[in-house]
């Protein structure tokens, strides 16, 4: 019983670290609301003119400005928008006919499906490729994978998307549709074939970065003294790699994984536009053209907030996945001496 209580309190250092990172993210989110609001206000054009289009007259412009509160001072507009946004209420679209949440609800689900299908494949694949390339350092697999990942890493995602369409959706290998034909009102997984090419594009864009970092980290760990000591103790190479090398090598990779997952949220905009995928990317592009500020602000803020959340999770994941760092933080709140004295008294 005492050992269970001791273990619980010794995790306090980790809990305090996680709480500190979460609290540190709050002012960052608030600062993001300011940046997003100012950036959208700097977009060229006039929201009232975009709303009225060819029917714009001075009287109608004045009326719509009053209706949309466009004549209020910027700080009044910001506090009104930010207070609602922090409650996840992004208001109505520029037309005032539909709420932003209603428009983005289904699109966000489709984007999350695309990101999840890409990340579930790309992250484990990257770790496997990077680890095997490090173990086979200097061999054919290592040389070929290093060259291929270097080429893919140097290509923008829209170039990768065009290449994928050319290879798998034209007369060369006409296997998958070049455009995602997803019926309005349905989710993307209702038509799995429409997910293949966008997901493949994102996988090819994410895998090179993670696998190269994993390879470099794994090589560094494999050359460390404790790995040599494990081998001298007679442990099998499989045990050395999986139990000793991989847990310590994966820590730097977690940060890159978080950045790449955050990149997926932004890079998916371009990929969705190429494949006409019904996610937030196509809505974002249409809203920027129409200067529909509530939608642009909502999507930009969500992507920026995702960056912050993933970085916090990456910091916590790095601690939890690294035995040395986990022990260090646990010792900050170590109560073993107190409980040892209690055990002795008993």
QUIQUINOR-V635015 format. One record per pair of residues at least 4 apart in sequence whose ideal C-beta (glycine too) atoms are under 6 Angstrom apart, sorted by the first residue. I is the first residue (numbers start at 0). J is the second residue. D is the distance in Angstrom with one decimal. If there is no record, write none. Layout:
i = {I,I}
j = {J,J}
d = {D,D}
//
This chain:
i = {1,1,5,8,9,9,11,12,12,12,12,13,16,17,20,20,24,24,27,28,31,31,32,34,35,35,35,36,39,39,39,44,44,46,46,47,47,47,47,48,49,49,50,50,51,51,55,64,64,71,71,77,78,80,83,83,84,89,89,89,90,90,91,91,92,92,92,92,93,97,97,99,99,99,99,100,103,106,106,106,107,108,109,109,109,110,110,110,111,112,112,113,114,114,115,116,116,117,117,117,117,118,118,120,120,121,121,121,121,122,124,125,125,125,126,128,128,129,129,129,130,132,132,132,133,133,133,135,135,136,137,140,144,148,148,148,148,151,151,152,152,154,154,156,156,156,156,157,157,159,159,159,160,160,160,163,163,163,163,164,164,165,166,167,167,167,168,168,175,175,175,178,179,179,179,179,180,181,181,181,181,185,187,194,197,197,197,200,202,205,206,208,209,209,209,212,212,213,213,216,216,216,217,220,220,220,221,221,226,229,229,229,230,234,234,238,239,240,241,244,245,249,250,250,250,253,253,253,254,257,257,257,260,261,261,261,262,263,264,264,265,267,267,268,268,271,271,271,271,272,272,279,279,282,283,286,286,286,287,292,312,316,318,318,318,334,335}
j = {338,342,338,334,329,333,332,328,329,331,332,328,328,315,311,314,307,311,307,304,35,303,81,38,296,299,300,77,292,295,296,49,290,290,292,60,63,64,69,55,289,290,63,93,55,59,60,69,70,75,76,81,82,84,88,90,89,99,293,297,99,293,95,98,97,99,291,293,291,101,102,103,293,294,297,104,107,278,279,282,279,186,187,277,278,267,278,279,115,187,188,197,118,263,119,194,198,121,198,201,202,122,260,124,202,125,202,205,206,256,206,206,209,210,213,144,210,210,213,214,217,141,144,214,214,217,218,140,141,141,141,144,148,152,207,210,211,203,207,207,208,158,159,204,266,269,270,269,273,200,203,204,200,270,273,167,196,199,200,168,177,169,171,172,174,175,175,177,192,195,196,275,193,274,275,276,193,187,190,193,277,189,194,198,270,274,276,270,206,259,210,259,255,256,259,252,255,217,252,248,251,252,248,244,247,248,226,244,244,234,239,243,239,238,239,242,243,244,245,248,249,320,317,320,321,313,316,317,313,309,310,313,309,305,306,309,266,267,302,305,302,271,280,280,283,276,278,280,281,280,284,283,298,286,298,291,294,295,295,296,316,320,324,325,328,338,339}
d = {5.7,5.8,4.5,4.6,4.9,5.6,3.5,4.1,5.1,3.8,4.0,5.1,5.4,5.1,4.8,5.4,5.1,5.3,5.3,5.9,6.0,4.6,4.5,6.0,5.7,4.9,4.8,5.0,5.2,5.3,5.1,5.9,4.8,5.2,5.7,5.2,4.8,5.2,6.0,5.3,5.7,4.2,5.8,5.3,3.9,5.6,5.6,4.3,4.9,4.3,5.2,5.7,6.0,5.9,4.3,6.0,6.0,3.9,5.8,4.0,6.0,5.1,5.0,5.6,5.4,6.0,5.7,5.8,4.3,5.2,5.7,6.0,5.0,5.5,5.0,6.0,5.2,5.4,4.9,5.3,5.9,5.8,4.5,5.5,4.5,5.8,3.7,4.8,6.0,4.8,5.8,5.7,5.9,4.8,5.9,5.8,4.7,5.5,4.8,3.8,5.3,5.6,5.9,5.8,5.5,6.0,4.5,4.3,5.1,5.8,5.9,4.8,3.5,4.2,5.5,5.8,4.3,4.1,2.7,4.2,5.5,4.5,5.0,4.7,4.8,3.5,4.8,5.0,5.1,5.4,6.0,5.9,6.0,6.0,3.7,5.6,5.5,5.6,4.4,3.9,6.0,4.6,5.3,4.7,5.2,5.5,5.8,5.3,5.8,5.3,5.2,5.7,4.5,5.8,4.3,5.9,5.5,5.6,5.3,4.7,4.9,5.6,5.8,5.2,5.2,5.3,5.5,3.8,5.9,4.9,5.2,4.7,3.8,5.1,5.8,4.4,5.9,5.5,5.5,5.5,5.1,4.5,5.6,5.3,5.3,4.8,5.3,5.3,5.8,4.7,5.6,5.8,5.5,5.9,5.9,5.3,4.6,6.0,4.7,4.4,4.7,5.9,4.3,4.9,5.1,4.3,5.6,5.7,5.8,5.0,4.9,5.1,5.9,4.6,5.3,5.2,5.3,4.9,5.5,5.7,6.0,5.7,4.9,5.6,4.3,5.3,4.8,5.0,5.1,4.3,5.8,3.4,5.5,5.9,4.5,4.8,5.2,5.6,4.7,5.0,5.6,5.7,5.5,3.7,5.5,4.0,4.6,3.1,5.4,5.6,5.7,5.8,5.3,6.0,5.0,4.2,4.0,5.0,5.9,5.7,5.9,5.8,4.9,5.8,5.8,5.9,5.9}
//
